[in-house]
Amino acid sequence: MAKKEVIIGVTASVACYKALDVISALRKQGIQVTVILTEEAEEFIKPVLFQAVSGNKVITHNMFNIPEEWDSGHISLAEKADCIAIIPATANIIGKIANGICDDMLTCAVCAAKAQVLLAPAMNEAMYNNKLVQENIKRLKDIGYNFTGPVKGLLACGKEGMGHIQEVNKIVEEIRQLL
């Protein structure tokens, strides 16, 4: 797995801390990890934590920062990725990707990527079961996107239900299979 590059996209969900465990497990296997945080995810968890665990600079939402050297960020990220995994994948990010919306670094990188994409949904059961969310998931699956979970478990609202993020070891295994 040496020389493999995984982009981990982190979106705004209580489950975003699970991405740290996935990154740590991948790094222990010699896999390089670059993290893209959405603007909303930064409200839950700070980039410095992802930088410490990944060992790489974290890419944030601002596509218009002037780079230290010329690089069309989302395109170069997409080109170097062997896999893109979105952990957690909210209803929002699933909807954006399913409808071709590219309004931040993560959605632009996914749109430009030729690599396999894995989404690990995490949301309230009512949101997960929403017909539009299910249609977006089906649409993405039909065009070759991969999903892991969600599973039944404790949700942020305090209730048990479908929408709990997949277990870390299963996410890591599915990323390895895609590589």
C-alpha positions as CSV (number, residue, x, y, z in Angstrom):
1,M,0.0,0.0,0.0
2,A,3.0,2.2,0.0
3,K,2.7,5.1,-2.5
4,K,-1.0,5.0,-2.3
5,E,-2.8,8.3,-1.7
6,V,-6.2,8.6,-0.1
7,I,-8.1,11.8,0.2
8,I,-10.3,11.9,3.3
9,G,-13.2,14.4,3.0
10,V,-14.6,15.5,6.3
11,T,-18.1,17.0,6.5
12,A,-20.1,18.6,9.3
13,S,-21.5,15.7,11.4
14,V,-21.0,14.7,15.0
15,A,-19.4,11.6,13.6
16,C,-16.4,13.6,12.1
17,Y,-14.1,12.5,14.9
18,K,-14.3,8.9,13.4
19,A,-12.3,10.2,10.4
20,L,-9.3,10.6,12.7
21,D,-9.3,6.9,13.6
22,V,-9.6,6.0,9.9
23,I,-6.6,8.3,9.0
24,S,-4.5,6.9,11.8
25,A,-5.2,3.3,10.7
26,L,-4.4,4.1,7.1
27,R,-1.2,5.8,8.0
28,K,-0.1,2.8,10.1
29,Q,-0.5,0.8,6.9
30,G,1.8,3.2,5.0
31,I,-0.9,4.9,3.1
32,Q,-0.6,8.6,2.5
33,V,-3.6,10.7,3.5
34,T,-4.6,14.2,2.6
35,V,-7.6,15.7,4.4
36,I,-10.1,18.1,2.9
37,L,-12.3,19.8,5.5
38,T,-15.5,21.5,4.5
39,E,-16.2,24.9,6.1
40,E,-19.0,23.5,8.2
41,A,-16.8,20.6,9.4
42,E,-14.4,23.2,10.9
43,E,-17.2,24.2,13.3
44,F,-17.0,20.7,14.8
45,I,-13.2,20.0,14.7
46,K,-10.1,22.1,13.9
47,P,-7.7,21.4,11.0
48,V,-4.7,21.2,13.2
49,L,-5.9,17.9,14.7
50,F,-6.2,16.3,11.2
51,Q,-2.8,17.7,10.3
52,A,-1.2,16.1,13.3
53,V,-2.8,12.7,12.6
54,S,-2.3,12.7,8.8
55,G,1.2,14.3,8.8
56,N,0.1,16.5,5.9
57,K,-1.3,20.0,5.4
58,V,-5.1,20.1,5.6
59,I,-7.0,21.5,2.7
60,T,-9.9,23.7,3.8
61,H,-12.9,25.1,2.1
62,N,-11.3,28.3,0.6
63,M,-10.6,27.6,-3.0
64,F,-9.4,31.1,-3.6
65,N,-6.4,31.3,-1.3
66,I,-3.3,32.2,-3.3
67,P,-1.1,29.1,-3.2
68,E,2.6,29.2,-2.3
69,E,3.3,27.9,-5.8
70,W,0.9,27.6,-8.7
71,D,-1.4,24.7,-8.5
72,S,-5.0,24.3,-9.4
73,G,-5.8,22.7,-6.1
74,H,-8.9,20.6,-6.7
75,I,-7.5,19.3,-10.0
76,S,-4.1,18.3,-8.6
77,L,-5.8,16.7,-5.5
78,A,-8.1,14.7,-7.8
79,E,-5.2,13.6,-10.0
80,K,-3.1,12.3,-7.2
81,A,-5.9,10.4,-5.4
82,D,-6.1,6.6,-5.6
83,C,-9.3,6.8,-3.6
84,I,-11.5,9.5,-2.1
85,A,-13.4,8.6,1.1
86,I,-15.9,11.0,2.6
87,I,-16.1,10.4,6.3
88,P,-18.8,11.2,7.4
89,A,-21.0,11.8,4.4
90,T,-23.9,14.1,5.3
91,A,-27.1,14.3,3.4
92,N,-25.8,17.7,2.2
93,I,-22.6,16.4,0.6
94,I,-24.4,13.4,-0.9
95,G,-27.0,15.7,-2.5
96,K,-24.3,18.1,-3.8
97,I,-22.3,15.3,-5.4
98,A,-25.4,13.5,-6.8
99,N,-26.4,16.8,-8.5
100,G,-23.0,17.9,-9.7
101,I,-22.7,20.8,-7.4
102,C,-19.1,21.9,-7.0
103,D,-18.9,24.8,-4.6
104,D,-16.0,23.9,-2.3
105,M,-12.6,22.0,-2.5
106,L,-14.2,18.6,-1.6
107,T,-17.0,18.7,-4.2
108,C,-14.6,20.0,-6.9
109,A,-12.0,17.3,-6.1
110,V,-14.7,14.6,-6.2
111,C,-16.1,15.9,-9.5
112,A,-12.6,16.0,-11.1
113,A,-11.4,12.6,-9.8
114,K,-11.0,9.5,-11.7
115,A,-10.4,7.6,-8.5
116,Q,-12.9,5.4,-6.7
117,V,-15.1,7.3,-4.2
118,L,-16.4,5.9,-1.0
119,L,-19.0,7.6,1.1
120,A,-19.7,6.7,4.8
121,P,-23.1,8.3,5.6
122,A,-23.9,9.5,9.0
123,M,-27.1,11.4,9.8
124,N,-30.3,11.1,11.7
125,E,-32.5,8.2,10.7
126,A,-35.3,10.5,9.5
127,M,-32.8,12.3,7.2
128,Y,-31.3,9.0,6.0
129,N,-34.7,7.6,5.1
130,N,-35.9,10.8,3.3
131,K,-36.9,9.9,-0.2
132,L,-34.6,12.6,-1.7
133,V,-31.6,11.4,0.2
134,Q,-32.3,7.8,-0.8
135,E,-32.7,8.9,-4.5
136,N,-29.4,10.7,-4.3
137,I,-27.7,7.6,-2.8
138,K,-29.2,5.4,-5.5
139,R,-28.1,7.8,-8.2
140,L,-24.5,7.8,-7.0
141,K,-24.5,4.0,-6.6
142,D,-25.9,3.6,-10.1
143,I,-22.9,5.6,-11.6
144,G,-20.3,3.7,-9.6
145,Y,-19.9,5.5,-6.3
146,N,-19.3,3.2,-3.3
147,F,-21.0,3.4,0.1
148,T,-20.3,1.8,3.5
149,G,-23.0,1.9,6.0
150,P,-24.7,3.5,7.7
151,V,-25.6,1.0,10.5
152,K,-28.1,1.0,13.2
153,G,-26.7,2.6,16.4
154,L,-26.8,5.5,18.8
155,L,-27.5,8.7,17.0
156,A,-26.7,12.3,18.0
157,C,-30.3,12.9,19.0
158,G,-29.9,10.2,21.7
159,K,-32.1,7.6,19.9
160,E,-31.1,4.3,18.4
161,G,-31.7,4.1,14.6
162,M,-30.3,3.7,11.1
163,G,-27.8,6.5,10.4
164,H,-24.9,5.7,12.7
165,I,-21.6,5.8,10.8
166,Q,-20.0,2.5,9.8
167,E,-17.4,1.0,12.1
168,V,-13.9,2.3,11.6
169,N,-12.3,-1.0,10.8
170,K,-14.9,-1.7,8.1
171,I,-14.3,1.7,6.5
172,V,-10.6,1.1,6.5
173,E,-11.1,-2.4,4.9
174,E,-13.3,-1.0,2.2
175,I,-10.8,1.7,1.4
176,R,-8.1,-0.9,1.1
177,Q,-10.3,-3.0,-1.2
178,L,-10.8,0.1,-3.4
179,L,-7.0,0.7,-3.6
